[in-house]
Amino acid sequence: MTLARIFLLLLLTLACFPAFAADRAATERQFSAWLSSTAWPAARATGVSESTFRRETAGLSLDWNLPGIVAPGERPPEVNYQAEFKSPADYFAEKYMAPVVRSGQGLMREWSKTLASVETAYGVPASIIVAIWGRESGFGRVALPKDAVRTLATKAFMSDRPALFLDELVAALKILQDGHIQRAEMKSSWAGALGQPQFMPGKYLGFAVDFDGDGKRDIWRSVPDTLASIGYYLKAHGWQPGARWGVEVELPASVSCTLEGPEKPRPIADWERDGVRPVSGGRLSEKKLGQTGYLMQPAGRHGPAFIVSWNFYVLKLYNESDLYASFVGHAADRIAGRESGPFVTRWQAPSGFSRGAVRQMQLRMESRGVDVGGADGLVGFKTRIAIGEWQRANGLPVTCFPDVQTVKRAG
């Protein structure tokens, strides 16, 4: 490159930089005005004092490093639908599962007395609580990089869900006002989730527990508060004491995978009558699962099948994902010694198509009035059922999971 070209590029860079800085500075001024015109009235309406608000927002600036932020007047960033669709197997890889199990077993012993008290108080097994603790924050070892107030304020001003994050910002201010944590210690994830159990601030206000008796609900530093908060959240959302989350089963070919989901409960006796059996042998047990069971197959016929109890869907209320709830349940089983290794059935889900191709298939199905649970390129239970019913109607093997031909033709 010649000296003249280098000089020209330098001039162009210098010419562009002030405009970019001016735009950013103008947005910061809008943000400052928004704090006064929008955030403060919302906080005041819920009981946040003016002194708290001004103290915690004084000098507050936007965090321009957050992913997915949207400057005022701009369109939200597009989801990368071109990304290759990932098999559920990736989620359960031993490199993710084994550390949770190994550390979880040690921490079960270390905190056995506290966990026994939490289990007595809320009816949630210690192993489930420990598995969530491990999945959410690596047992509190994962560093939380963000100032929660700055993160939530930025997302309330510059995200595609401003109302949601404004409510969470106000909740964070109430936590600070109540004195449970100091601002410098109120660290969060990139999304604004707090502490070791990764509660959003509103979730904290409703379900965080002071279990060590120090007068503070400290989910950042207190292990007893963290464990009890997870337990109380699950109890408050309907955890059924005594019932396992689920069990991996052998599903006969005569039992349709379209029977999956929380909307299709069946008595355990009916699953038994149809030949559904635990992969470990024996029979399904009402004592372990309750009287009602639900079929769950994250990869359709291309992976493990489970009969789950209502507690599985309680776990999904902690994180709305079949894979998350299955991971927690399986990790808990291994931490408690009920299972010794990965699922028995191998994951063999097809690949070779994109998330965008799945979304186009979902849009076609929706145009025919089929409920696929939303055209997001993800294969939740409603999409799996819809695929299975389309396959059956077209005389194809019913797998309840997409493959290359299905995503091209279905709908």
WODA-V921208 format. One record per pair of residues at least 12 apart in sequence whose ideal C-beta (glycine too) atoms are under 10 Angstrom apart, sorted by the first residue. I is the first residue (numbers start at 1). J is the second residue. Records with the same first field share a line. If there is no record, write none. Layout:
I=J ; J
//
This chain:
23=71
24=62 ; 64 ; 71
26=71 ; 72
27=62 ; 64 ; 71 ; 72 ; 73 ; 157 ; 158
28=60 ; 61 ; 62 ; 64
30=62 ; 71 ; 72 ; 73 ; 157 ; 158
31=60 ; 61 ; 62 ; 72 ; 153 ; 154 ; 156 ; 157 ; 158
32=57 ; 59 ; 60 ; 61 ; 62
34=72 ; 153 ; 156 ; 157 ; 158 ; 162 ; 166
35=53 ; 54 ; 57 ; 58 ; 60 ; 153 ; 156 ; 157 ; 169
36=53 ; 57
38=156 ; 157 ; 162 ; 166
39=53 ; 57 ; 60 ; 152 ; 153 ; 156 ; 157 ; 166 ; 169 ; 170 ; 173
40=53 ; 54 ; 57 ; 170 ; 173
42=156 ; 163 ; 166 ; 167 ; 169 ; 170 ; 173
43=56 ; 57 ; 166 ; 169 ; 170 ; 171 ; 172 ; 173 ; 174 ; 177
44=170
45=170
46=167 ; 170 ; 171 ; 173 ; 174 ; 205
47=170 ; 173 ; 174 ; 177
48=169 ; 170 ; 171 ; 172 ; 173 ; 174 ; 176 ; 177
49=173 ; 177
51=177
52=173 ; 174 ; 176 ; 177 ; 178
53=170 ; 173 ; 176 ; 177
55=173 ; 176 ; 177 ; 183
56=149 ; 150 ; 153 ; 169 ; 172 ; 173 ; 176 ; 177 ; 183 ; 186
57=149 ; 150 ; 153 ; 169 ; 173
60=147 ; 149 ; 150 ; 153 ; 154
61=150 ; 153 ; 154
62=150 ; 153 ; 154 ; 155 ; 157 ; 158
63=146 ; 147 ; 150 ; 151 ; 152 ; 153 ; 154 ; 155 ; 158 ; 190
64=154 ; 158
65=145 ; 146 ; 154 ; 190
66=146 ; 150 ; 151 ; 154 ; 155 ; 158 ; 159 ; 190 ; 191 ; 192
67=190 ; 191
68=155 ; 158 ; 159 ; 160 ; 161 ; 190 ; 191
69=154 ; 155 ; 157 ; 158 ; 159 ; 160
70=155 ; 157 ; 158 ; 159 ; 160 ; 161 ; 162
71=157 ; 158
72=157 ; 158
74=158
75=160
76=159 ; 160 ; 161
77=160
79=355 ; 356 ; 359 ; 376 ; 377
80=354 ; 355 ; 356 ; 377
81=354 ; 355 ; 356 ; 357 ; 358 ; 359 ; 360 ; 376 ; 377
82=354 ; 355 ; 356 ; 357
83=354 ; 355 ; 356 ; 377
84=351 ; 352 ; 353 ; 354 ; 355 ; 357
85=349 ; 350 ; 351 ; 352 ; 353 ; 354 ; 355 ; 356 ; 357 ; 358 ; 377 ; 378 ; 379 ; 402 ; 407
86=349 ; 351 ; 355
87=298 ; 299 ; 302 ; 303 ; 347 ; 348 ; 349 ; 350 ; 351 ; 401
88=297 ; 298 ; 299 ; 300 ; 302 ; 303 ; 304 ; 322 ; 323 ; 326 ; 327 ; 347 ; 349 ; 379 ; 401
89=298 ; 299 ; 302 ; 303 ; 342 ; 343 ; 346 ; 347 ; 348 ; 349 ; 351
90=323 ; 347 ; 349
91=298 ; 321 ; 322 ; 323 ; 324 ; 326 ; 327 ; 347
92=298 ; 303 ; 304 ; 323 ; 326 ; 327 ; 330 ; 331 ; 342 ; 343 ; 347
93=342 ; 347
94=341 ; 342
96=135 ; 327 ; 331
97=134 ; 135 ; 327 ; 330 ; 331 ; 334 ; 341 ; 342
98=331 ; 334 ; 341 ; 342
99=134 ; 138 ; 139 ; 331
100=130 ; 131 ; 132 ; 133 ; 134 ; 135 ; 138 ; 139 ; 327 ; 328 ; 330 ; 331 ; 332 ; 334 ; 335
101=130 ; 131 ; 134 ; 330 ; 331 ; 332 ; 333 ; 334 ; 335 ; 336 ; 339 ; 340 ; 341
102=134 ; 334 ; 335
103=130 ; 133 ; 134 ; 138 ; 139 ; 141 ; 335
104=126 ; 127 ; 129 ; 130 ; 131 ; 133 ; 134 ; 135 ; 139 ; 331 ; 332 ; 334 ; 335 ; 336
105=127 ; 130 ; 334 ; 335 ; 336 ; 337
106=130 ; 139 ; 335
107=126 ; 130 ; 133 ; 134 ; 139 ; 140 ; 223 ; 227 ; 335
108=126 ; 127 ; 129 ; 130 ; 131 ; 335 ; 336 ; 337
110=223
111=126 ; 129 ; 130 ; 133 ; 139 ; 223 ; 224 ; 226 ; 227
112=126
113=224
114=126 ; 129 ; 211 ; 212 ; 223 ; 224 ; 226 ; 227 ; 228
115=127 ; 129 ; 130 ; 223 ; 224 ; 227 ; 228 ; 231
117=211 ; 224 ; 227 ; 228 ; 231
118=209 ; 211 ; 224 ; 226 ; 227 ; 228 ; 229 ; 230 ; 231 ; 232 ; 235
119=227 ; 231 ; 241
120=231
121=209 ; 211 ; 228 ; 231 ; 232 ; 235
122=209 ; 227 ; 228 ; 230 ; 231 ; 232 ; 233 ; 234 ; 235 ; 236 ; 239 ; 241
123=231 ; 234 ; 235 ; 239 ; 240 ; 241 ; 242 ; 243
124=227 ; 228 ; 230 ; 231 ; 232 ; 233 ; 234 ; 235 ; 239 ; 240 ; 241 ; 311 ; 314
125=231 ; 234 ; 239 ; 241 ; 242 ; 243 ; 244 ; 245 ; 311 ; 332 ; 333 ; 335 ; 336
126=227 ; 231 ; 332 ; 335 ; 336
127=328 ; 329 ; 331 ; 332 ; 333 ; 334 ; 335 ; 336 ; 337 ; 338
128=230 ; 231 ; 234 ; 239 ; 244 ; 245 ; 311 ; 314 ; 315 ; 328 ; 329 ; 331 ; 332 ; 333 ; 335 ; 336
129=197 ; 226 ; 227 ; 228 ; 229 ; 230 ; 231 ; 233 ; 234 ; 328 ; 332
130=227 ; 230 ; 328 ; 331 ; 332 ; 335 ; 336
131=230 ; 245 ; 315 ; 327 ; 328 ; 329 ; 330 ; 331 ; 332 ; 333 ; 334 ; 335 ; 336
132=196 ; 197 ; 198 ; 226 ; 227 ; 230 ; 231 ; 233 ; 234 ; 315 ; 318 ; 319 ; 324 ; 327 ; 328 ; 331 ; 332
133=196 ; 197 ; 198 ; 223 ; 226 ; 227 ; 230 ; 328
134=327 ; 328 ; 331 ; 332 ; 335
135=198 ; 318 ; 319 ; 324 ; 327 ; 328 ; 331
136=189 ; 193 ; 195 ; 196 ; 197 ; 198 ; 199 ; 226 ; 230 ; 318 ; 319 ; 324 ; 328
137=189 ; 193 ; 195 ; 196 ; 197 ; 198 ; 219 ; 220 ; 226
138=196
139=196 ; 223 ; 226
140=195 ; 196 ; 197 ; 219 ; 220 ; 221 ; 222 ; 223 ; 226
141=196
142=189 ; 196 ; 198
143=187
144=185 ; 186 ; 187 ; 188 ; 189 ; 190 ; 193 ; 194 ; 195 ; 196 ; 198 ; 220
145=187 ; 188 ; 189 ; 190
146=186 ; 187 ; 188 ; 189 ; 190 ; 191 ; 192 ; 193
147=183 ; 184 ; 186 ; 187 ; 188
148=168 ; 169 ; 172 ; 175 ; 176 ; 181 ; 183 ; 185 ; 186 ; 187 ; 188 ; 189 ; 192 ; 193 ; 194 ; 195 ; 200 ; 201
149=169 ; 172 ; 173 ; 175 ; 176 ; 183 ; 186 ; 188 ; 192 ; 201
150=169 ; 183 ; 188 ; 192
151=165 ; 168 ; 169 ; 172 ; 187 ; 188 ; 189 ; 190 ; 191 ; 192 ; 193
152=164 ; 165 ; 166 ; 167 ; 168 ; 169 ; 170 ; 171 ; 172 ; 173 ; 188 ; 191 ; 192 ; 194 ; 200 ; 201
153=165 ; 166 ; 168 ; 169 ; 172 ; 173 ; 192
154=169 ; 192
155=168 ; 169 ; 190 ; 191 ; 192
156=168 ; 169 ; 170 ; 192
157=169
159=191
164=192 ; 200 ; 202
165=191 ; 192 ; 200 ; 201
167=200 ; 201 ; 202
168=188 ; 191 ; 192 ; 193 ; 194 ; 200 ; 201 ; 202 ; 203 ; 204
169=192 ; 201
170=201 ; 202 ; 205
171=192 ; 194 ; 199 ; 200 ; 201 ; 202 ; 203 ; 204 ; 205 ; 206
172=186 ; 188 ; 192 ; 194 ; 200 ; 201 ; 202 ; 204 ; 205
173=201
174=201 ; 202 ; 204 ; 205
175=194 ; 201 ; 202 ; 204 ; 205 ; 208 ; 217
176=201
178=205 ; 216 ; 217
179=215 ; 216
180=204 ; 205 ; 208 ; 210 ; 215 ; 216 ; 217 ; 218 ; 219 ; 220 ; 225
181=194 ; 195 ; 204 ; 216 ; 217 ; 218 ; 219 ; 220 ; 221
182=220
185=218 ; 220 ; 221
186=201 ; 220
187=220
188=200 ; 201 ; 220
194=208 ; 219 ; 220
195=208 ; 217 ; 218 ; 219 ; 220 ; 221 ; 222 ; 225 ; 226 ; 229
196=218 ; 219 ; 220 ; 221 ; 222 ; 223 ; 225 ; 226 ; 227 ; 229 ; 230
197=219 ; 225 ; 226 ; 227 ; 228 ; 229 ; 230 ; 231 ; 233 ; 318
198=219 ; 230 ; 318 ; 319
199=217 ; 219 ; 226 ; 229 ; 230 ; 233 ; 318
203=229 ; 233 ; 318
204=217 ; 219 ; 229 ; 233
205=217
206=232 ; 233 ; 236
207=219 ; 228 ; 229 ; 230 ; 231 ; 232 ; 233 ; 234 ; 235 ; 236 ; 237
208=225 ; 226 ; 228 ; 229 ; 230 ; 232 ; 233
209=222 ; 224 ; 225 ; 226 ; 227 ; 228 ; 229 ; 230 ; 231 ; 232 ; 233
210=222 ; 224 ; 225 ; 228 ; 229
211=223 ; 224 ; 225 ; 226 ; 227 ; 228 ; 229 ; 231 ; 232
212=224 ; 225 ; 226 ; 228
213=225
217=229
230=318
233=314 ; 317 ; 318
234=311 ; 314 ; 315 ; 317 ; 318
235=314
236=314 ; 317
237=313 ; 314 ; 315 ; 316 ; 317 ; 318
238=310 ; 311 ; 313 ; 314 ; 317
239=309 ; 310 ; 311 ; 314 ; 315 ; 317
240=289 ; 290 ; 309 ; 310 ; 311 ; 314
241=311
242=287 ; 288 ; 289 ; 290 ; 309 ; 311
243=286 ; 287 ; 288 ; 289 ; 290 ; 291 ; 292 ; 293 ; 308 ; 309 ; 310 ; 311 ; 312 ; 314
244=285 ; 287 ; 288 ; 289 ; 290 ; 308 ; 309 ; 311 ; 312 ; 329 ; 332 ; 333 ; 338
245=289 ; 296 ; 306 ; 308 ; 309 ; 310 ; 311 ; 312 ; 313 ; 314 ; 315 ; 325 ; 326 ; 328 ; 329 ; 330 ; 332 ; 333
246=288 ; 289 ; 293 ; 294 ; 295 ; 296 ; 306 ; 307 ; 308 ; 309 ; 311 ; 312 ; 315 ; 325 ; 326 ; 329 ; 330 ; 333
247=276 ; 277 ; 278 ; 279 ; 280 ; 282 ; 284 ; 285 ; 288 ; 289 ; 293 ; 305 ; 306 ; 307 ; 308 ; 309 ; 329 ; 333 ; 338 ; 339
248=278 ; 279 ; 280 ; 304 ; 305 ; 306 ; 307 ; 326 ; 329 ; 330 ; 333 ; 339 ; 343 ; 344 ; 345
249=271 ; 275 ; 276 ; 277 ; 278 ; 279 ; 280 ; 284 ; 293 ; 295 ; 296 ; 297 ; 304 ; 305 ; 306 ; 307 ; 308 ; 344 ; 345
250=275 ; 276 ; 277 ; 278 ; 279 ; 280 ; 281 ; 304 ; 305 ; 344 ; 345
251=271 ; 274 ; 275 ; 276 ; 277 ; 279 ; 295 ; 297 ; 301 ; 304 ; 305 ; 306 ; 307 ; 345
252=274 ; 275 ; 276 ; 277
253=275 ; 301 ; 397 ; 398
254=274 ; 275
255=271 ; 274 ; 275 ; 276 ; 295 ; 305
256=295 ; 385 ; 388 ; 389 ; 392 ; 398 ; 400
257=295 ; 297 ; 300 ; 301 ; 302 ; 305 ; 384 ; 385 ; 387 ; 388 ; 391 ; 392 ; 398 ; 399 ; 400 ; 401
258=295 ; 300 ; 384 ; 385 ; 386 ; 387 ; 388 ; 389 ; 391 ; 392 ; 398 ; 400
259=271 ; 274 ; 294 ; 295 ; 297 ; 385 ; 388 ; 400
260=294 ; 295 ; 296 ; 297 ; 298 ; 300 ; 305 ; 306 ; 322 ; 381 ; 382 ; 384 ; 385 ; 388 ; 400
261=294 ; 295 ; 296 ; 297 ; 313 ; 322 ; 373 ; 380 ; 381 ; 382 ; 384 ; 385
262=294 ; 296 ; 308 ; 310 ; 312 ; 313 ; 316 ; 381
263=294 ; 381 ; 382 ; 385
264=294 ; 295 ; 381 ; 385
265=291 ; 292 ; 293 ; 294 ; 295 ; 310
266=292 ; 293 ; 294 ; 295 ; 307
267=286 ; 290 ; 291 ; 292 ; 293
268=283 ; 284 ; 285 ; 286 ; 287 ; 288 ; 289 ; 290 ; 291 ; 292 ; 293 ; 307 ; 309
269=284 ; 286 ; 291 ; 293
270=292 ; 293
271=283 ; 284 ; 289 ; 292 ; 293 ; 294 ; 295 ; 307
272=284 ; 285 ; 286 ; 293 ; 307
276=293 ; 295 ; 305 ; 307
277=307
278=306 ; 307 ; 344
279=304 ; 305 ; 306 ; 343 ; 344 ; 345
280=338 ; 339 ; 344
284=307
288=309
289=307 ; 308 ; 309 ; 310 ; 311 ; 312
290=309 ; 310 ; 311
291=309
292=307 ; 309 ; 310
293=306 ; 307 ; 308 ; 309 ; 310 ; 312
294=306 ; 307 ; 308 ; 309 ; 310 ; 312 ; 313 ; 381
295=307 ; 308 ; 381 ; 400
296=308 ; 312 ; 313 ; 322 ; 325 ; 326 ; 381 ; 384
297=322 ; 345 ; 381 ; 384 ; 388 ; 399 ; 400 ; 401
298=321 ; 322 ; 323 ; 325 ; 326 ; 347 ; 349 ; 379 ; 380 ; 381 ; 384 ; 401
299=322 ; 323 ; 345 ; 346 ; 347 ; 348 ; 349 ; 350 ; 379 ; 384 ; 399 ; 400 ; 401
300=349 ; 350 ; 379 ; 381 ; 384 ; 385 ; 387 ; 388 ; 391 ; 398 ; 399 ; 400 ; 401 ; 402 ; 403
301=348 ; 349 ; 384 ; 388 ; 397 ; 398 ; 399 ; 400 ; 401
302=345 ; 346 ; 347 ; 348 ; 349 ; 350 ; 399 ; 400 ; 401 ; 402 ; 403
303=343 ; 345 ; 346 ; 347 ; 348 ; 349 ; 401
304=326 ; 330 ; 342 ; 343 ; 344 ; 345 ; 346 ; 347
305=343 ; 345
306=322 ; 326 ; 329 ; 330 ; 343 ; 345
308=322 ; 325 ; 326 ; 329
309=329
311=325 ; 329
312=325 ; 326 ; 328 ; 329
313=325
315=327 ; 328 ; 329 ; 332
316=328
320=380
321=378 ; 380
322=378 ; 379 ; 380 ; 381 ; 384
326=343
330=342 ; 343
348=401
349=379 ; 399 ; 401 ; 402 ; 403
350=399 ; 401 ; 402 ; 403 ; 404 ; 405 ; 406 ; 407
351=402 ; 403 ; 404
352=403 ; 404 ; 407
353=402 ; 403 ; 404 ; 405 ; 406 ; 407 ; 408
354=377 ; 407
355=376 ; 377 ; 378 ; 379 ; 407
356=377 ; 407
357=377 ; 402 ; 404 ; 406 ; 407 ; 408
358=372 ; 375 ; 376 ; 377 ; 378 ; 379 ; 383 ; 387 ; 402 ; 406 ; 407 ; 410
359=372 ; 374 ; 375 ; 376 ; 377 ; 378 ; 407
360=375 ; 377 ; 407 ; 408 ; 410 ; 411
361=375 ; 377 ; 379 ; 383 ; 386 ; 387 ; 390 ; 402 ; 406 ; 407 ; 408 ; 409 ; 410 ; 411
362=374 ; 375 ; 376 ; 377 ; 378 ; 379 ; 380 ; 382 ; 383 ; 386 ; 387 ; 402 ; 407 ; 410 ; 411
363=375 ; 411
364=390 ; 407 ; 409 ; 410 ; 411
365=382 ; 383 ; 386 ; 387 ; 389 ; 390 ; 410 ; 411
366=386 ; 411
367=411
368=386 ; 390 ; 411
370=382 ; 383 ; 385 ; 386 ; 387 ; 389 ; 390 ; 410 ; 411
371=383 ; 385 ; 386
372=384 ; 385 ; 386 ; 387 ; 411
373=385 ; 386
379=400 ; 401 ; 402
381=400
383=400 ; 401 ; 402 ; 410
384=399 ; 400 ; 401 ; 402
385=400
386=400 ; 410 ; 411
387=399 ; 400 ; 401 ; 402 ; 403 ; 406 ; 407 ; 410 ; 411
388=400 ; 401
389=410
390=406 ; 409 ; 410 ; 411
391=403 ; 406 ; 410
394=406 ; 409 ; 410
396=409 ; 410
//
